[in-house]
């Protein structure tokens, strides 16, 4: 997703990798794809404690939770730091 613009209400207009455009997206529904939070960083491989799976952090949500992707390409959102171990 890339941000195309911000409308007069402060909502975002975004475009996905296929060229589809989405409007009226608020900041809460966007996650940054770089940086670090709570000792973990985007791109880091960690273990999801609830499943034992190795996952990669792909983004950080506004609420401090993480977006992760497993080796099969499944993406999970709103994952708490307490559910991730960097070992």
N, C-alpha and C positions, 0 to 999 in steps of 0.2 A: 504494500500500500504506500502510496505517496500522497501527501497533502497537496491539493491543487490550489485551495484558497480558503479563506474564512469569510462566512457571510455576515450580514449586519447584526445577527443575533449572537455572534461569537461561536457559532457552530462551524464545523469543518466540512469541506467538500473533498473527498478522497477518490483516488483511482487505484484499482487493483492491477495485478500483473497481466490481466487479460484485456485491459482497456475499459472495464466497466466502471462507471462513476456512481458514487453514493453521496447523498447529501444529508444535511441535518444530523451530523455525527457530533456528539459532545465529547469533551476532553476525557471524560471518564472511560469512554469506550476505545481509547487509543492507548497503545503501549509503546514505550521507547525501545529501540532495537540496538542500543549501545549504552555503555556505562556499567555501573555497579550499584548494588544496594545490599545492605546487611551482610557484608562480607562475601557476596557472590557476584559474579559478573556475567554479562551477556556473552555467550559462546562457551561458557564453562560446562564441562560434563559433571553431573552430580548424580546421586542416588535418590530416587523417590522412596521414602521410608515406608509408605503405605503399600507399595507394590514390589519393592526391591529392584525395580527397573533402573537402568542407567538412562538418563535423559540429558538433553542439552538445553540450557537456558537460552531462549530466543528473544525474550523481551521482558521489560519490567513495567508492571501496571502502575497507574497513578496511586492506588491504595497500598503500594509496597509489595504486593504479591507478584508472582512470576508467571510467565508463559513458558512452557517447556514442550519439547518434542522428543518422542522416543525414537528408537532405531527403525521402527516401521513407518515413521512419518506421521503418526498420530500426534495431534497438538492438544495440550491441556492448559486451561486458563485458570486464573485465580488460585494458584498453588501457593500455599503459605511457606514461609521460610522454615517453619518448624517441621515441615514435611520433606525438607531437602537436606541431604548431608553431602559434604564435599569429600567424603572418603569412599 
